[in-house]
């Protein structure tokens, strides 16, 4: 079995200020692994470090045994990693279908892109009905579907999902988490970065808690659900 994603003792800084300090995590193949943390904990910086947008100043990032540390973002994506960004980030003036096709920009086979579009529409029938609609006119929940569908067009091995519940109504949050479970059932490994601990731990296999740039707790979802650090931070 492939080695999955391994982040080994990375430290990342903006200018001279350290944001991540000696952070190590592992995302095992076939799992949903979560990263919990409040605003300002360093979650987004970790995502940026993995994607090569803000390279770490020390430590290693490996995926399936390959060293990704310092690689440009397009090569990280080319290794089989896709990201669903925080805030969805659809292209508001493009149609739903044009947005989805952007996810397959590295795929040269038009037939494959067509097949994956059909798979995205099977996962999100609502999008098929709206495929010619301009994405900027969709609801927040529908834009989230577009963002997830776009990430799947390139058939990633690892899907990095950043704050999927942000700004969504409870019904769409529930729907998105159910879809993330279905994506894992299709064989895609998921790294889920979230503030919503209760929903996240309900679907995750394993997880980490980040606070002030350090990992302060790690364990199975059940163990984290009982951990004092998680209860103090999230459940009061």
ChimeraX attribute file (.defattr): number of C-alpha atoms within 10 A of each C-alpha:
attribute: neighborCount
match mode: 1-to-1
recipient: residues
	/A:1	7
	/A:2	10
	/A:3	14
	/A:4	19
	/A:5	23
	/A:6	21
	/A:7	21
	/A:8	16
	/A:9	16
	/A:10	21
	/A:11	22
	/A:12	25
	/A:13	17
	/A:14	13
	/A:15	6
	/A:16	7
	/A:17	8
	/A:18	15
	/A:19	18
	/A:20	26
	/A:21	19
	/A:22	15
	/A:23	18
	/A:24	17
	/A:25	18
	/A:26	19
	/A:27	22
	/A:28	21
	/A:29	20
	/A:30	19
	/A:31	21
	/A:32	27
	/A:33	27
	/A:34	28
	/A:35	25
	/A:36	28
	/A:37	26
	/A:38	17
	/A:39	12
	/A:40	13
	/A:41	19
	/A:42	22
	/A:43	26
	/A:44	18
	/A:45	21
	/A:46	26
	/A:47	19
	/A:48	16
	/A:49	25
	/A:50	27
	/A:51	25
	/A:52	21
	/A:53	16
	/A:54	18
	/A:55	26
	/A:56	25
	/A:57	16
	/A:58	15
	/A:59	17
	/A:60	19
	/A:61	27
	/A:62	17
	/A:63	23
	/A:64	17
	/A:65	12
	/A:66	13
	/A:67	13
	/A:68	24
	/A:69	22
	/A:70	18
	/A:71	15
	/A:72	14
	/A:73	18
	/A:74	12
	/A:75	13
	/A:76	20
	/A:77	17
	/A:78	13
	/A:79	16
	/A:80	15
	/A:81	24
	/A:82	25
	/A:83	22
	/A:84	22
	/A:85	19
	/A:86	18
	/A:87	17
	/A:88	22
	/A:89	12
	/A:90	20
	/A:91	18
	/A:92	14
	/A:93	13
	/A:94	16
	/A:95	19
	/A:96	29
	/A:97	21
	/A:98	17
	/A:99	21
	/A:100	30
	/A:101	20
	/A:102	15
	/A:103	22
	/A:104	22
	/A:105	11
	/A:106	12
	/A:107	15
	/A:108	9
	/A:109	9
	/A:110	10
	/A:111	10
	/A:112	15
	/A:113	20
	/A:114	14
	/A:115	12
	/A:116	21
	/A:117	23
	/A:118	15
	/A:119	15
	/A:120	22
	/A:121	20
	/A:122	12
	/A:123	16
	/A:124	17
	/A:125	13
	/A:126	12
	/A:127	22
	/A:128	17
	/A:129	11
	/A:130	15
	/A:131	18
	/A:132	13
	/A:133	17
	/A:134	17
	/A:135	23
	/A:136	15
	/A:137	12
	/A:138	16
	/A:139	11
	/A:140	18
	/A:141	21
	/A:142	20
	/A:143	22
	/A:144	26
	/A:145	26
	/A:146	28
	/A:147	26
	/A:148	27
	/A:149	26
	/A:150	27
	/A:151	25
	/A:152	26
	/A:153	26
	/A:154	25
	/A:155	19
	/A:156	20
	/A:157	20
	/A:158	28
	/A:159	24
	/A:160	24
	/A:161	23
	/A:162	22
	/A:163	21
	/A:164	26
	/A:165	23
	/A:166	16
	/A:167	14
	/A:168	17
	/A:169	11
	/A:170	11
	/A:171	9
	/A:172	18
	/A:173	19
	/A:174	13
	/A:175	13
	/A:176	19
	/A:177	18
	/A:178	12
	/A:179	16
	/A:180	22
	/A:181	16
	/A:182	13
	/A:183	18
	/A:184	17
	/A:185	12
	/A:186	10
	/A:187	14
	/A:188	21
	/A:189	25
	/A:190	28
	/A:191	25
	/A:192	25
	/A:193	25
	/A:194	24
	/A:195	23
	/A:196	17
	/A:197	23
	/A:198	13
	/A:199	14
	/A:200	22
	/A:201	22
	/A:202	12
	/A:203	18
	/A:204	21
	/A:205	17
	/A:206	22
	/A:207	27
	/A:208	22
	/A:209	25
	/A:210	22
	/A:211	19
	/A:212	17
	/A:213	22
	/A:214	17
	/A:215	21
	/A:216	14
	/A:217	17
	/A:218	18
	/A:219	15
	/A:220	15
	/A:221	23
	/A:222	14
	/A:223	15
	/A:224	21
	/A:225	17
	/A:226	10
	/A:227	14
	/A:228	13
	/A:229	15
	/A:230	21
	/A:231	13
	/A:232	9
	/A:233	15
	/A:234	15
	/A:235	11
	/A:236	6
